[in-house]
Amino acid sequence: MTSAPEPGTNPSNTERYSPLHQTHVDAGASFTDFAGWQMPVRYSSDLAEHHAVRTAAGLFDLSHMAEIVVSGPDAGAFLDYALAGKISTIDLWQAKYSLLLNEAGGIIDDLVVYRLRESEFLVVANAGNRFAAADALTNRAARFDVTVDDQSDDYALIAVQGPAARAIAQATSGITDLGSPLDELKYYRATDAVFNGVPLLIARTGYTGEDGFELYLGTDAATALWNALTTAGAAHDLVPAGLASRDTLRLEAGMPLYGHELNATLFPAQAGLGRVVNLAKETDFIGRAASEEGPRADARVLVGLSGEGKRAGRAGYQVFHSADAPEPEGEITSGALSPTLGHPIAMAYVAPALAQPGTGLFVDIRGTRVPVTVVPLPFYKRQK
Amino acid sequence: MADKTTLQYTAEHEWVQVADNEATIGITAYAAEKLGDVVFVELPAVGTEISGGTVVGEIESTKSVGELFAPFDGTITAINDAVVDSPELVNTDPFGEGWLVKVAFTALPTMLSYDEYSAIVGE
């Protein structure tokens, strides 16, 4: 028996370790290389971890993510120029999903920006794009009074996600000095806090399609916070969850993963992220001219695919408009048997003529063309 | 559950238990662990002639797809319907309830011993 490499993994042999690594080893985790980091892929069962996040809560170590602090009098104006969105006008403690574009309008990275002070922002980038993002921001900063500081090595990031996430976070001992009570914290808002005497940033954000929080703090305090969350979570069936479940959770929630749904040659509009590129912004930004022109009319666009049975199309599998069409007109970027829905789901780039929901298509699954239907994203939306 | 130390193994992470001229084949705990939760198993039909080294089935997890290789020439005499209905048996009991196929053979190649296989997977 042989198996294909898991999506999202990096074949390089450089190994970095989370500040929580020993905790994961002690918990019996299996590890995978993710962008050079040895991160937990699962602790016991990725299906059990997936279901726990949908029905109770899961605890994720995301310390591989990159944290870049942008500060200075021009910080807002600089981010308006460096990123696709309008950042200067977001509220204090507001979070905003944004894109770092290249001059051609392609995506260098997708990221979340938090406003920590009037003139200080935290930019959270993907682990695999840490240096590309930090370099791009630094290079774009020349004519601004701003400091770009890659603090990734100093930050740990822990996420608690699931319907019980709020109760768990509220019951976690050691969290004090909340700038805003957690039950009043809205989605995509954050608050400052203190954990055992060290600064803590708590954001109501996530990558699972569930309610939840992402907690940023210094690496030295990470293990204590993980343990405190675990203790508080025991009464709520909290389980540690690895990257395998994170991938199926975000796929069900229709959330793109850089390197799969997003890359440097794709326009945001193709990925359904045209709204993230603010062409109404009064000022220039990198990638603006190309974005205004937009992709070619025949450029492939991202769609959801839904199938029957148990065989899932996977990243790289070709999509055809009929059972015998000679040429593919699409390609899957992420796919799995949905643990929540019980049938195969996938995201794929297809020719625009095939992108209408309800369109019947075929995926070549290792030599067999299997019918699928174009469906709107996301596949799964939580009940509020 | 079979005694792991008396089984024979292949480099494709399959185990083989021989009784007379019939062999029971499954994948090892190491392979099941690497795959993650198995959600779909496709096995050849009973009576299928298989030839050594070819792909005869698929074992899919949430994250990846594994191929089942025929370790030698033979004829499928039985498949584990329980594992088709409950693919998680591959994870929960890979050397027992999670067996995959039985094969009638006329000759066996040299395979790996438990110690040799354990050395390969570093356990």
Interface residues (C-beta under 8 A of the other chain):
Chain A: M1 T2 S3 A4 P5 E6 P7 S30 V41 R42 S45 D46 L47 A48 H50 A244 D247 T248 K310 R311 A312 R314 A336 L337 P339 R366
Chain B: E12 H13 E14 I27 A31 E33 K34 L35 G36 D37 V39 F40 E42 E58 I59 E60 S61 T62 K63 S64 V65 G66 E67 L68 F69 E88 N91
